[in-house]
Structure formats: C-alpha cells, structure tokens
Amino acid sequence: MLDKLKSWARTLKRDIAALYLAGRDARTPWSARALALAVGVYALSPIDLIPDFIPVLGYLDDLIIVPLGIWLAVRLIPPDLMQELREAASGGARIPVSWTGAAFVGLVWLGLGVWLFRLAT
C-alpha cells in the first residue's frame, strides 16, 4: 500500500508540472488553461489558503482540493496534448515557486481579516 501511495504522489507531482506547462501552451483550451493555471499557482504557492497548523482543516486543501482541481484540469485537456505535457514534465522541466499564488493567498487572508474587523466593529 505504501508503494501505491508513493506512486500516486509521484504522479500527482508530475501532473502539477504538466499543468504548469499546459497553462502556458497555446494548444490548451481556454477553460482548461485557466483552471490549470489556477490549480498550478495554488499548488506551487509557498502559502496555503488554510494554514497547515490548523488541525484537520490545514491539510484539507492538500488532500482534497488540490488533487480534485488537478483531476478536473487534466480531464479538460485533450489526451494527446496531456500525454505530451506529462512527458515534458517527466523530462525534468523546471517549475518555479509561484509567488503570484502566494500573493493571491495573502490577499485572500487580508480581505478576510478586513471583513472580520469590519464585522466586529
């Protein structure tokens, strides 16, 4: 079972890299490109929407939201193009950390903080 879990994690990591490449490929349909970029930016962001130190909920995005977004984005990309992108991702395509995703998550937290402050006053 541990080997199966490790294999799934490697596949997930490869698909994140492939989605990053799909978001920048002109052959990717618009809807798939938008979702691929959103999932890729969030998955590669150094900051989580729900911080990991929050019990149970902190890992919810890592265990459910990200894999579900990856699955949906992969389904929207034509199979032959997805296979090509997976091969490129397996070949060692370098994927940067997404500071755009970090900024987005930071803005969400800032907006939530302002909303809660206004609600409390």
C-alpha positions in Angstrom: 0.0 0.0 0.0 2.9 2.4 0.8 4.3 1.8 -2.7 1.0 2.6 -4.3 0.7 5.8 -2.2 4.3 6.8 -3.3 3.4 6.1 -6.9 0.3 8.3 -6.6 2.3 11.1 -5.1 4.8 11.0 -7.9 2.0 11.0 -10.5 0.4 14.0 -8.7 3.7 15.9 -8.7 4.2 15.2 -12.4 0.7 16.3 -13.2 1.2 19.6 -11.4 4.3 20.2 -13.5 2.3 19.2 -16.6 -0.5 21.6 -15.7 2.0 24.4 -15.3 3.2 23.7 -18.8 -0.4 23.4 -20.1 -1.2 26.8 -18.7 1.5 28.3 -21.0 0.7 26.2 -24.1 -1.4 27.8 -26.8 -2.9 24.4 -27.8 -4.6 24.1 -24.4 -8.3 25.1 -24.5 -9.1 28.3 -22.7 -11.1 26.8 -19.9 -8.5 24.1 -19.2 -5.7 26.7 -19.3 -7.5 28.9 -16.8 -8.1 26.0 -14.4 -4.6 24.6 -14.9 -3.0 28.0 -14.1 -5.3 28.4 -11.0 -4.5 24.9 -9.7 -0.8 25.2 -10.6 -0.4 28.6 -9.0 -2.1 27.4 -5.8 -0.3 24.1 -5.7 3.1 25.7 -6.2 2.4 28.6 -3.8 4.5 28.6 -0.7 1.5 29.7 1.3 -1.7 27.6 1.8 -5.2 29.1 1.9 -5.8 27.1 5.0 -2.5 27.0 7.1 -1.3 23.5 8.0 -1.1 24.3 11.7 -4.9 24.3 11.9 -5.9 20.8 13.0 -7.6 18.7 10.3 -8.6 21.7 8.1 -5.0 22.6 7.5 -4.4 19.5 5.4 -7.8 19.5 3.7 -6.6 21.6 0.8 -3.5 19.4 0.3 -5.5 16.2 0.4 -8.8 17.1 -1.3 -8.8 20.5 -3.0 -5.5 20.3 -4.9 -6.0 16.7 -6.2 -9.6 17.4 -7.2 -8.5 20.5 -9.1 -5.7 18.6 -10.8 -8.1 15.8 -11.8 -10.6 18.3 -13.3 -7.9 20.2 -15.2 -6.4 17.1 -16.6 -9.9 16.0 -17.8 -10.3 19.3 -19.7 -7.1 18.9 -21.6 -7.1 16.8 -24.8 -5.5 13.4 -24.0 -2.8 13.6 -26.7 -1.7 17.0 -25.5 -1.8 15.9 -21.9 0.5 13.0 -22.7 3.0 15.3 -24.4 2.9 17.6 -21.4 3.4 14.7 -19.0 6.4 13.5 -20.9 7.9 17.1 -20.9 7.2 17.3 -17.1 8.8 13.9 -16.6 11.9 15.0 -18.5 12.8 17.4 -15.8 11.0 20.7 -16.8 11.9 23.1 -14.0 8.9 24.5 -12.2 9.4 27.7 -10.2 7.7 28.5 -6.9 4.6 30.6 -7.5 4.9 33.9 -5.8 1.8 35.0 -7.7 -0.1 32.3 -5.9 1.4 33.4 -2.6 0.3 37.0 -3.2 -3.2 35.8 -4.1 -3.5 33.7 -0.9 -2.1 36.7 1.1 -4.8 38.9 -0.4 -7.5 36.4 0.4 -6.3 36.4 4.1 -6.0 40.2 4.1 -9.6 40.5 2.7 -10.8 38.0 5.3 -9.1 40.0 8.1 -10.6 43.3 6.9 -14.1 41.7 6.7 -13.8 40.2 10.2 -12.5 43.5 11.5 -15.5 45.4 10.0 -17.9 42.8 11.2 -16.5 43.1 14.8 -16.7 46.9 14.9 
